[in-house]
Amino acid sequence: MNLYNKTLLVTGVASGIGAEVARLARFQGARVIGVDRHEAQLSLDGFFQTDLGDPASIDALVERLPARVDALCNIAGVPGTAPLDAVAAVNYLGVRQLSTALLPRLAGGGSIVNVASVLGAQWPLRVEQHKALAGTESYAAGRAWLDANPVQHSDCYQYFKEALIVWSFQQSQAWFRDHGVRLNCVAPGPVFTPILGDFVSMLGPERVARDSQRMTRPALADEVAAVIAFFCSDAARWVNGVNLPVDGGLAATYV
Ligand SMILES: NC(=O)c1ccc[n+]([C@@H]2O[C@H](COP(=O)([O-])OP(=O)(O)OC[C@H]3O[C@@H](n4cnc5c(N)ncnc54)[C@H](O)[C@@H]3O)[C@@H](O)[C@H]2O)c1
């Protein structure tokens, strides 16, 4: 597996998993263009400071990107302790908008990797809602649907990770068939990054204690990055429409 000569667009590049994907991809010979709302302190082949929750900023970003991109890694995200609107915008609506806008530039062998979460594993319980939201065709239409079908703040992180998995499944067949673009998710369990503490506050001490007994430790960000890099590589050329847990076995313990 390698990424030699590929151009990757990596969101959330300034920290955590996104920064590790950028490092690994450059080591493997890729050109990495990073996107984040914060400045990135690492070597990149291009960087755009952008608010990925703002549709106008995403449009402006897309205009400045190269004509050809081989892979889009949608890694930027906020925890459920952020305002509900931000969770909806950054973790779901913005990912859809950027992916859809970039689709023509990825055509013919490209790959999109969306970072979901083990906390999105319960998508089957709300699948009809997620399919209805996935059926909205634009950022604005998605917002309007959410206004009419409000989501609770208490589990909005879970809701929008579930929605991201369902949207990815739904798009993956047509995008692969019609454009040759693969669309997959990875679902990390807890990862040692700056937002791990926010997840602990969000889930509460009981759930955190329960999960800690089900796994040996949280992941390191490079352990998740390696799987994202695999999805971007030609070694994964026949992998499409999957959501792969990268959680040290945590999700399996809930069966
Ligand atoms: N850390 C975990 O335990 C964990 C577990 C499961 C899933 N995830 C997911 O992994 C992804 C990466 O998270 P991380 O752990 O590396 O966290 P992180 O905070 O280290 O990195 C997230 C990055 O996203 C950027 N970002 C946030 N909002 C943005 C916006 N509006 N516009 C542009 N950039 C924005 C931040 O500036 C930051 O650099 C997220 O989608 C998160 O939900 C994390």
The ligand as an SDF file (V2000), in Angstrom:
LIG
                    3D

 44 48  0  0  0  0  0  0  0  0999 V2000
  -10.8090   11.4960   19.5250 N   0  0  0  0  0  0  0  0  0  0  0  0
  -11.7500   10.5640   19.6250 C   0  0  0  0  0  0  0  0  0  0  0  0
  -11.8740    9.8880   20.6590 O   0  0  0  0  0  0  0  0  0  0  0  0
  -12.6550   10.2850   18.4440 C   0  0  0  0  0  0  0  0  0  0  0  0
  -13.4380    9.1210   18.4720 C   0  0  0  0  0  0  0  0  0  0  0  0
  -14.2810    8.8460   17.3960 C   0  0  0  0  0  0  0  0  0  0  0  0
  -14.3590    9.7250   16.3350 C   0  0  0  0  0  0  0  0  0  0  0  0
  -13.6030   10.8600   16.3460 N   0  0  0  0  0  0  0  0  0  0  0  0
  -13.7250   11.7580   15.1990 C   0  0  0  0  0  0  0  0  0  0  0  0
  -12.4500   11.9110   14.6200 O   0  0  0  0  0  0  0  0  0  0  0  0
  -12.4060   13.1510   13.9140 C   0  0  0  0  0  0  0  0  0  0  0  0
  -11.1170   13.8690   14.2540 C   0  0  0  0  0  0  0  0  0  0  0  0
  -11.1260   14.1970   15.6150 O   0  0  0  0  0  0  0  0  0  0  0  0
   -9.7950   14.2660   16.5080 P   0  0  0  0  0  0  0  0  0  0  0  0
   -9.9930   13.3160   17.6080 O   0  0  0  0  0  0  0  0  0  0  0  0
   -8.6100   14.2020   15.6580 O   0  0  0  0  0  0  0  0  0  0  0  0
  -10.0190   15.7150   17.1580 O   0  0  0  0  0  0  0  0  0  0  0  0
   -9.1280   17.0390   17.1060 P   0  0  0  0  0  0  0  0  0  0  0  0
   -9.8740   18.0660   17.8900 O   0  0  0  0  0  0  0  0  0  0  0  0
   -7.7390   16.7060   17.4880 O   0  0  0  0  0  0  0  0  0  0  0  0
   -9.1660   17.4400   15.5670 O   0  0  0  0  0  0  0  0  0  0  0  0
  -10.3260   17.9500   14.9650 C   0  0  0  0  0  0  0  0  0  0  0  0
   -9.9000   19.0220   13.9960 C   0  0  0  0  0  0  0  0  0  0  0  0
  -11.0820   19.4930   13.3120 O   0  0  0  0  0  0  0  0  0  0  0  0
  -10.9710   20.8830   13.2070 C   0  0  0  0  0  0  0  0  0  0  0  0
  -12.2720   21.5190   13.0660 N   0  0  0  0  0  0  0  0  0  0  0  0
  -13.2810   21.5160   13.9690 C   0  0  0  0  0  0  0  0  0  0  0  0
  -14.2830   22.2800   13.5350 N   0  0  0  0  0  0  0  0  0  0  0  0
  -13.9110   22.7820   12.3450 C   0  0  0  0  0  0  0  0  0  0  0  0
  -14.5170   23.6680   11.4130 C   0  0  0  0  0  0  0  0  0  0  0  0
  -15.7170   24.2260   11.6480 N   0  0  0  0  0  0  0  0  0  0  0  0
  -13.8430   23.9710   10.2770 N   0  0  0  0  0  0  0  0  0  0  0  0
  -12.6110   23.4570   10.0530 C   0  0  0  0  0  0  0  0  0  0  0  0
  -11.9800   22.6300   10.8950 N   0  0  0  0  0  0  0  0  0  0  0  0
  -12.6290   22.2950   12.0400 C   0  0  0  0  0  0  0  0  0  0  0  0
  -10.2960   21.3290   14.5010 C   0  0  0  0  0  0  0  0  0  0  0  0
   -9.7260   22.6370   14.3860 O   0  0  0  0  0  0  0  0  0  0  0  0
   -9.2610   20.2380   14.6930 C   0  0  0  0  0  0  0  0  0  0  0  0
   -8.0300   20.5710   14.0910 O   0  0  0  0  0  0  0  0  0  0  0  0
  -13.6710   13.9080   14.2930 C   0  0  0  0  0  0  0  0  0  0  0  0
  -14.6060   13.7970   13.2360 O   0  0  0  0  0  0  0  0  0  0  0  0
  -14.1700   13.1570   15.5220 C   0  0  0  0  0  0  0  0  0  0  0  0
  -15.5670   13.2560   15.6770 O   0  0  0  0  0  0  0  0  0  0  0  0
  -12.7450   11.1510   17.3660 C   0  0  0  0  0  0  0  0  0  0  0  0
  1  2  1  0
  2  3  2  0
  2  4  1  0
  4  5  1  0
  4 44  2  0
  5  6  2  0
  6  7  1  0
  7  8  2  0
  8  9  1  0
  8 44  1  0
  9 10  1  0
  9 42  1  0
 10 11  1  0
 11 12  1  0
 11 40  1  0
 12 13  1  0
 13 14  1  0
 14 15  2  0
 14 16  1  0
 14 17  1  0
 17 18  1  0
 18 19  2  0
 18 20  1  0
 18 21  1  0
 21 22  1  0
 22 23  1  0
 23 24  1  0
 23 38  1  0
 24 25  1  0
 25 26  1  0
 25 36  1  0
 26 27  1  0
 26 35  1  0
 27 28  2  0
 28 29  1  0
 29 30  1  0
 29 35  2  0
 30 31  1  0
 30 32  2  0
 32 33  1  0
 33 34  2  0
 34 35  1  0
 36 37  1  0
 36 38  1  0
 38 39  1  0
 40 41  1  0
 40 42  1  0
 42 43  1  0
M  CHG  2   8   1  16  -1
M  END
$$$$
